[in-house]
Amino acid sequence: MKIYPTSLILCSFVSSLQAQSLVNTGFEEETFGTAPGYISSGANGSITGWTANDNSRVGLNSTGPFSNNGAVPEGSQVAFVQAVTGSSNTLTSASGITGLTAGKTYRITYRVNSRISAGNNSPEMRLVVGGSTAIRGDVTSVGGANPYKTVSYDFVATASTASLAIDAAVSGGGTDETLLLDDFTVSEVTPRISVNAWNGDATSGITTAGGRTYSHAYNFGGGASNVDINGVTFTGVAGGNPSVAGQFSYNMGSAFGADVNNVTGSSADLAEGFVFGNENATLTLEGLTDGQTYILSIFTVGFDADGFGRISTITASDGELLTVDVNQFGNNNGLRVDYEYVANGTSETISLNALNTDAFHTYGFANAAIPEPSSFALFVGMLVLSSVLIRRRA
């Protein structure tokens, strides 16, 4: 039997006391008996841990009329936020996210869907964390008994508490649209998926410095040709479902080859065309080395003047995930998504699941092997560290 030092047990106990938390994450604390489930209906009362700006438009449902499609993610009921023409409505966590440590990174993840009704079924969702809009975009219905969609957002805490609110508004000419919410989680993370601006070769992240080698580099779009960026050749693969035997496959569906945008240099050739069309696409890489560390870079460009709408949650096979807005840096400005991972076997599958029908525009991708530090370099590092410690003790 292992005996752990008292100090370690105490540190773990203190850490657990300070863990981040959010109240009533699955909306199961009470059941509303008066239809249609509004907070203000009959004796329904309040939602534990949450407040609404309009109690006649926010509430709880289990089997309808608002929660009328999809499999409830947690427990038996979900929260709903109904939006009508001329007004948006908001569900707010009363105490916010607590137990945070300033400077650390946290991930908030939750499940989302929308009511199926006559007319437009895609309310505009706005996630607000710490008073700032984090994610903004339309959410379409999953239909049937399909799983709810997943939203995941990383933020750096600036204080011990962060406010949290979710707003719903009508979009696309709709007059009555309802957002469904459930299964909130918050955890401290070390993110391995990141989003970076891509406006040319210098910000492409493509380099052979430090012994980095590329197992994959491909250019997509109608009539895609080979492109050289910083000494790395992106092989052109045309068609909406590009694939190369033993290398990769991507089931996106359609291709476009004449995009005009702000990306410059040789990267402009990569940014000329893209694949799109499948709101639940998967990119599968093959020919990897088991146990090798890689960085996968996926390239896209903003496509909408309104600055929101093309939002997808990117999920890796190990569960790492992040919701990404193609338009984050503005219309016609490039963006790259980087994912650092260790290969578990010889293949890796990435899912790109859109929150609405606007699939993730993919212009190309590259997958680079990151060299491990040599044993000699580690030995030198240990010598340097030992020398520093000895000097400090002296």
Solvent accessible surface area in square Angstrom, and as a share of the most:
residue,aa,sasa,rsa
1,M,220,0.98
2,K,156,0.66
3,I,150,0.76
4,Y,118,0.45
5,P,81,0.51
6,T,111,0.65
7,S,72,0.47
8,L,90,0.45
9,I,101,0.51
10,L,105,0.52
11,C,85,0.51
12,S,65,0.42
13,F,116,0.48
14,V,62,0.35
15,S,69,0.44
16,S,71,0.46
17,L,123,0.61
18,Q,116,0.51
19,A,52,0.41
20,Q,40,0.18
21,S,58,0.37
22,L,18,0.09
23,V,67,0.38
24,N,17,0.09
25,T,38,0.22
26,G,3,0.03
27,F,0,0.00
28,E,72,0.32
29,E,112,0.50
30,E,45,0.20
31,T,113,0.66
32,F,21,0.09
33,G,78,0.75
34,T,52,0.30
35,A,85,0.66
36,P,43,0.27
37,G,3,0.03
38,Y,35,0.13
39,I,17,0.08
40,S,66,0.43
41,S,17,0.11
42,G,68,0.66
43,A,104,0.81
44,N,15,0.08
45,G,41,0.40
46,S,79,0.51
47,I,3,0.01
48,T,56,0.32
49,G,19,0.18
50,W,8,0.03
51,T,71,0.41
52,A,24,0.19
53,N,99,0.51
54,D,49,0.25
55,N,71,0.36
56,S,51,0.33
57,R,72,0.26
58,V,0,0.00
59,G,0,0.00
60,L,4,0.02
61,N,8,0.04
62,S,51,0.33
63,T,126,0.73
64,G,23,0.22
65,P,60,0.38
66,F,6,0.03
67,S,9,0.06
68,N,68,0.35
69,N,11,0.06
70,G,17,0.16
71,A,49,0.38
72,V,44,0.25
73,P,40,0.25
74,E,59,0.27
75,G,57,0.55
76,S,70,0.45
77,Q,8,0.03
78,V,0,0.00
79,A,0,0.00
80,F,0,0.00
81,V,0,0.00
82,Q,7,0.03
83,A,0,0.00
84,V,30,0.17
85,T,90,0.52
86,G,81,0.78
87,S,54,0.35
88,S,47,0.30
89,N,4,0.02
90,T,29,0.17
91,L,0,0.00
92,T,45,0.26
93,S,5,0.03
94,A,68,0.53
95,S,55,0.35
96,G,2,0.02
97,I,0,0.00
98,T,43,0.25
99,G,29,0.28
100,L,10,0.05
101,T,68,0.40
102,A,63,0.49
103,G,58,0.56
104,K,90,0.38
105,T,30,0.17
106,Y,3,0.01
107,R,23,0.08
108,I,0,0.00
109,T,24,0.14
110,Y,0,0.00
111,R,50,0.18
112,V,0,0.00
113,N,0,0.00
114,S,0,0.00
115,R,52,0.19
116,I,76,0.39
117,S,33,0.21
118,A,103,0.79
119,G,68,0.66
120,N,44,0.23
121,N,43,0.22
122,S,14,0.09
123,P,1,0.00
124,E,25,0.11
125,M,0,0.00
126,R,84,0.31
127,L,0,0.00
128,V,22,0.13
129,V,14,0.08
130,G,50,0.48
131,G,61,0.59
132,S,72,0.46
133,T,69,0.40
134,A,28,0.22
135,I,13,0.07
136,R,91,0.33
137,G,0,0.00
138,D,33,0.17
139,V,0,0.00
140,T,25,0.15
141,S,29,0.19
142,V,26,0.15
143,G,18,0.17
144,G,59,0.57
145,A,88,0.68
146,N,76,0.39
147,P,95,0.60
148,Y,6,0.02
149,K,31,0.13
150,T,36,0.21
151,V,0,0.00
152,S,0,0.00
153,Y,58,0.22
154,D,27,0.14
155,F,21,0.09
156,V,90,0.52
157,A,4,0.03
158,T,127,0.74
159,A,51,0.39
160,S,71,0.46
161,T,67,0.39
162,A,13,0.10
163,S,60,0.38
164,L,1,0.00
165,A,16,0.12
166,I,0,0.00
167,D,13,0.07
168,A,0,0.00
169,A,23,0.18
170,V,36,0.21
171,S,15,0.10
172,G,77,0.74
173,G,76,0.73
174,G,10,0.10
175,T,94,0.55
176,D,55,0.28
177,E,3,0.01
178,T,1,0.01
179,L,0,0.00
180,L,0,0.00
181,L,0,0.00
182,D,0,0.00
183,D,36,0.19
184,F,3,0.01
185,T,72,0.42
186,V,23,0.13
187,S,50,0.32
188,E,90,0.40
189,V,30,0.17
190,T,120,0.70
191,P,52,0.33
192,R,88,0.32
193,I,5,0.02
194,S,52,0.33
195,V,36,0.21
196,N,48,0.24
197,A,41,0.32
198,W,0,0.00
199,N,84,0.43
200,G,7,0.07
201,D,36,0.19
202,A,106,0.82
203,T,48,0.28
204,S,0,0.00
205,G,27,0.26
206,I,6,0.03
207,T,49,0.29
208,T,76,0.44
209,A,74,0.58
210,G,71,0.68
211,G,49,0.47
212,R,55,0.20
213,T,86,0.50
214,Y,49,0.18
215,S,41,0.26
216,H,4,0.02
217,A,10,0.08
218,Y,17,0.07
219,N,5,0.03
220,F,2,0.01
221,G,1,0.01
222,G,39,0.37
223,G,68,0.66
224,A,21,0.17
225,S,73,0.47
226,N,99,0.51
227,V,8,0.04
228,D,79,0.41
229,I,0,0.00
230,N,72,0.37
231,G,60,0.58
232,V,11,0.06
233,T,72,0.42
234,F,0,0.00
235,T,57,0.33
236,G,19,0.19
237,V,23,0.13
238,A,57,0.44
239,G,33,0.32
240,G,12,0.12
241,N,91,0.47
242,P,2,0.01
243,S,61,0.40
244,V,50,0.29
245,A,104,0.80
246,G,45,0.43
247,Q,50,0.22
248,F,1,0.01
249,S,47,0.31
250,Y,4,0.01
251,N,67,0.35
252,M,0,0.00
253,G,44,0.43
254,S,45,0.29
255,A,38,0.30
256,F,83,0.35
257,G,30,0.29
258,A,72,0.56
259,D,21,0.11
260,V,128,0.74
261,N,32,0.16
262,N,84,0.43
263,V,8,0.05
264,T,82,0.48
265,G,53,0.51
266,S,42,0.27
267,S,0,0.00
268,A,38,0.29
269,D,76,0.39
270,L,0,0.00
271,A,1,0.01
272,E,92,0.41
273,G,5,0.05
274,F,4,0.02
275,V,0,0.00
276,F,68,0.28
277,G,49,0.47
278,N,42,0.22
279,E,54,0.24
280,N,87,0.45
281,A,0,0.00
282,T,49,0.29
283,L,1,0.00
284,T,34,0.20
285,L,0,0.00
286,E,64,0.29
287,G,54,0.51
288,L,7,0.03
289,T,84,0.49
290,D,94,0.48
291,G,48,0.46
292,Q,40,0.18
293,T,22,0.13
294,Y,7,0.03
295,I,35,0.18
296,L,1,0.01
297,S,8,0.05
298,I,3,0.02
299,F,0,0.00
300,T,0,0.00
301,V,0,0.00
302,G,0,0.00
303,F,77,0.32
304,D,32,0.16
305,A,95,0.74
306,D,88,0.46
307,G,34,0.32
308,F,28,0.12
309,G,9,0.09
310,R,34,0.12
311,I,1,0.00
312,S,1,0.01
313,T,4,0.02
314,I,3,0.02
315,T,40,0.23
316,A,6,0.05
317,S,80,0.52
318,D,83,0.43
319,G,42,0.40
320,E,15,0.07
321,L,28,0.14
322,L,18,0.09
323,T,13,0.07
324,V,1,0.01
325,D,27,0.14
326,V,1,0.00
327,N,3,0.01
328,Q,99,0.44
329,F,72,0.30
330,G,24,0.23
331,N,57,0.29
332,N,48,0.25
333,N,53,0.27
334,G,2,0.02
335,L,1,0.00
336,R,36,0.13
337,V,2,0.01
338,D,20,0.10
339,Y,7,0.03
340,E,81,0.36
341,Y,4,0.02
342,V,93,0.53
343,A,3,0.02
344,N,141,0.72
345,G,26,0.25
346,T,86,0.50
347,S,55,0.36
348,E,11,0.05
349,T,50,0.29
350,I,2,0.01
351,S,29,0.19
352,L,3,0.01
353,N,51,0.26
354,A,2,0.02
355,L,1,0.01
356,N,7,0.03
357,T,91,0.53
358,D,50,0.26
359,A,5,0.04
360,F,2,0.01
361,H,5,0.02
362,T,0,0.00
363,Y,0,0.00
364,G,0,0.00
365,F,0,0.00
366,A,1,0.01
367,N,0,0.00
368,A,1,0.01
369,A,18,0.14
370,I,38,0.19
371,P,64,0.40
372,E,111,0.50
373,P,86,0.54
374,S,64,0.41
375,S,92,0.60
376,F,145,0.60
377,A,52,0.40
378,L,103,0.51
379,F,112,0.46
380,V,60,0.34
381,G,39,0.38
382,M,130,0.58
383,L,96,0.48
384,V,88,0.51
385,L,108,0.54
386,S,52,0.34
387,S,42,0.27
388,V,44,0.25
389,L,73,0.36
390,I,113,0.57
391,R,158,0.58
392,R,190,0.69
393,R,201,0.73
394,A,120,0.93
